[in-house]
């Protein structure tokens, strides 16, 4: 097996990186592919909480890097999906405990064993961000349709270009159709217009996301909810499937999204 | 251990300044690491600025160096260079290129003593994203957008074949003849010499415009063949 290493990043905090990682991972693993998530947010971990695995942590990323355990031992198997694993971040250390080359070494090892490695990057553009993108084959940039998030995403895209990474893909999260219609929110076109990178997915705002992350059960598990569906589509697109989305534009993006969400 | 001619280290206000001598990059970085290796305790946690002289450095060199240093607990925060290539490389990686941050000095004294410099224009064929700063003593031509959060400081004029939404300062050395033009001119802030303007929010379709100093203030007009 040769896994693809995918890093999810954003620059700004709170735009939904962790939610995206958890949901995409679940969607990929539910098709029987072997997926490992790595929480790159050392010191402020929360992917374990969103995935509902916090009480199973024995070893973490820093233990692996510092050689206190084998990689296998730090891989926590998901409660429901046997093909889904999490390598949690250490909570009592900081970003400098891991270096970009540690991440590259770890991912080289994982590549042989799994189909997908998903890395949850911390917010910011410092050490933690560089750790997270160092091993990435592909980078997904998550943003919200608001100016500050888009500005930070733009900065991140610029840094990725400077590092000569392949062109990142964009996930626009928390899109609220009603607000856009009222002209109170940037539209998908506005965001694309500024960032000019290909869009991998558009995720509508959905209360269920908060409910799900509190319950520690990613949305896509039950396969309902608009956001959950959007994340499933993202996972399928990562698998190279052509999920109808590009023809959104021909039919009118919002008509199409309204279909998806059942809103009028 | 390390050859003293290859590098020189001194303490400055913002940490350490390492000045590299003239030698191939490979030798310099080897010497630097030998030094770091031999005095780990001294370097651990240090904030380092690097003066590389005229050495042209590519993204790969500089990114590798930064990562290698950060593994030793050293933060590379600035690269000072006389080479344009190195400077733009450093800017792309988000590193500072000047040691003392120039405070926004209130209108530089500009007794246009020196004639406008006739340097080669800087050609930028990509979109300038947030966080990128382009500085050039001559004219600057951008084929692409200038996004909010990006900055252009030019001694001469600035031409943007795209959307200009960042900050632009033309005629930064006091050249009041400088102009700024763009296909879509909606900068966050626009300066020519010591005049400053903030563009009003525009609605509707934009047309190419040129801004110049007229009657002592900045004025925009349609950009078309005269």
Interface residues (C-beta under 8 A of the other chain):
Chain A: X96 X99 X100 X101 X125 X127 X130 X134 X147 X151 X152 X154 X155 X157 X158 X159 X161 X162 X163 X164 X194 X196
Chain B: X59 X60 X63 X67 X70 X71 X73 X89 X92 X93 X94 X126 X127 X128 X129 X130 X131 X132 X145 X147 X148 X149 X165
